[in-house]
Amino acid sequence: MNLTELEGKEIININDGSRLGMVAGTELTFDPNTGELESIMIPQQGGVFSLFSTVKHFFIPWSTVIKIGDEVIIVDLNSTDYDQYLSHTEY
């Protein structure tokens, strides 16, 4: 599968059916030593009126990907604690 084939796919959590985002404007993280794909990083929208805000990124570990279909990527995330998948970067 080419990297461009992932673009435009919706990411769905199999545990609660929630839509986590789309692979568009996202980044992929790789292990610098092995070159293996580690996670899909989805930026979360911040406040509209804030000049200085915290940018949140939702990291979906590649190991949680169950199936990649024509339109969706099915993942298996612990839906009781999504905060464990968030990273905060301040600007």
LUMMI-821902 format. One record per residue (C-alpha): residue number from 1; y, z, x. Coordinates in steps of 0.02 Angstrom, whole numbers, plus 50000, padded with zeros to 5 digits. Each point is the difference from the previous one (the first is absolute). Layout:
@num: NUM Y: Y Z: Z X: X
...
This chain:
@num: 1 Y: 50000 Z: 50000 X: 50000
@num: 2 Y: 50173 Z: 49955 X: 50063
@num: 3 Y: 50141 Z: 50124 X: 49993
@num: 4 Y: 50099 Z: 49885 X: 49885
@num: 5 Y: 49858 Z: 50007 X: 49873
@num: 6 Y: 50039 Z: 50184 X: 49969
@num: 7 Y: 50180 Z: 49966 X: 49952
@num: 8 Y: 50039 Z: 50012 X: 49814
@num: 9 Y: 49849 Z: 50106 X: 49957
@num: 10 Y: 50023 Z: 50157 X: 49894
@num: 11 Y: 49925 Z: 50160 X: 50071
@num: 12 Y: 49906 Z: 50104 X: 49870
@num: 13 Y: 49924 Z: 50173 X: 50022
@num: 14 Y: 49826 Z: 50005 X: 49924
@num: 15 Y: 50010 Z: 50189 X: 49969
@num: 16 Y: 50142 Z: 49998 X: 49873
@num: 17 Y: 50040 Z: 49815 X: 49975
@num: 18 Y: 50176 Z: 50021 X: 50069
@num: 19 Y: 50095 Z: 49854 X: 50074
@num: 20 Y: 50050 Z: 50049 X: 50176
@num: 21 Y: 50101 Z: 49845 X: 50045
@num: 22 Y: 49984 Z: 49822 X: 50055
@num: 23 Y: 49965 Z: 49924 X: 50168
@num: 24 Y: 50171 Z: 49920 X: 50015
@num: 25 Y: 50131 Z: 50069 X: 50115
@num: 26 Y: 49869 Z: 50116 X: 50069
@num: 27 Y: 49940 Z: 50026 X: 50176
@num: 28 Y: 49829 Z: 50024 X: 50072
@num: 29 Y: 49966 Z: 50128 X: 50135
@num: 30 Y: 49875 Z: 49968 X: 50138
@num: 31 Y: 49915 Z: 50111 X: 50129
@num: 32 Y: 50086 Z: 49954 X: 50163
@num: 33 Y: 49841 Z: 50027 X: 50101
@num: 34 Y: 49875 Z: 49903 X: 49895
@num: 35 Y: 50110 Z: 49884 X: 49898
@num: 36 Y: 49910 Z: 50054 X: 49841
@num: 37 Y: 50096 Z: 50011 X: 49837
@num: 38 Y: 50039 Z: 50182 X: 49958
@num: 39 Y: 50106 Z: 49997 X: 49842
@num: 40 Y: 50112 Z: 49908 X: 49880
@num: 41 Y: 50177 Z: 50071 X: 50000
@num: 42 Y: 50098 Z: 49978 X: 49839
@num: 43 Y: 50185 Z: 50048 X: 49999
@num: 44 Y: 50049 Z: 50107 X: 49850
@num: 45 Y: 50167 Z: 49967 X: 49915
@num: 46 Y: 50135 Z: 50131 X: 50033
@num: 47 Y: 50156 Z: 50047 X: 49905
@num: 48 Y: 50125 Z: 49864 X: 49958
@num: 49 Y: 50159 Z: 50100 X: 50033
@num: 50 Y: 49955 Z: 50085 X: 50162
@num: 51 Y: 50068 Z: 49936 X: 50166
@num: 52 Y: 49894 Z: 50118 X: 50104
@num: 53 Y: 49829 Z: 50018 X: 49925
@num: 54 Y: 49822 Z: 50035 X: 50046
@num: 55 Y: 49890 Z: 49846 X: 50000
@num: 56 Y: 49825 Z: 50037 X: 49942
@num: 57 Y: 49850 Z: 49896 X: 50049
@num: 58 Y: 49835 Z: 50010 X: 49910
@num: 59 Y: 49856 Z: 49979 X: 50123
@num: 60 Y: 49836 Z: 49937 X: 49927
@num: 61 Y: 49861 Z: 50023 X: 50128
@num: 62 Y: 49901 Z: 49840 X: 50024
@num: 63 Y: 49841 Z: 50104 X: 49988
@num: 64 Y: 50040 Z: 50033 X: 49816
@num: 65 Y: 49998 Z: 49814 X: 49953
@num: 66 Y: 49848 Z: 49969 X: 49890
@num: 67 Y: 50023 Z: 49820 X: 49945
@num: 68 Y: 50124 Z: 49858 X: 50025
@num: 69 Y: 50005 Z: 49883 X: 49852
@num: 70 Y: 50102 Z: 49846 X: 49957
@num: 71 Y: 50144 Z: 50102 X: 49927
@num: 72 Y: 49969 Z: 50183 X: 50043
@num: 73 Y: 49945 Z: 50116 X: 50139
@num: 74 Y: 49897 Z: 50147 X: 49937
@num: 75 Y: 50017 Z: 50162 X: 50100
@num: 76 Y: 49919 Z: 50171 X: 49985
@num: 77 Y: 50137 Z: 50131 X: 50028
@num: 78 Y: 50003 Z: 50184 X: 49955
@num: 79 Y: 50114 Z: 49986 X: 49849
@num: 80 Y: 50033 Z: 50188 X: 49988
@num: 81 Y: 50107 Z: 50002 X: 50157
@num: 82 Y: 50094 Z: 49838 X: 50034
@num: 83 Y: 50122 Z: 50095 X: 50113
@num: 84 Y: 49872 Z: 49997 X: 50139
@num: 85 Y: 50023 Z: 49812 X: 50011
@num: 86 Y: 50191 Z: 50007 X: 50011
@num: 87 Y: 50101 Z: 49994 X: 50159
@num: 88 Y: 50187 Z: 50038 X: 50003
@num: 89 Y: 50125 Z: 49918 X: 50118
@num: 90 Y: 50183 Z: 50051 X: 49994
@num: 91 Y: 50143 Z: 49878 X: 50028
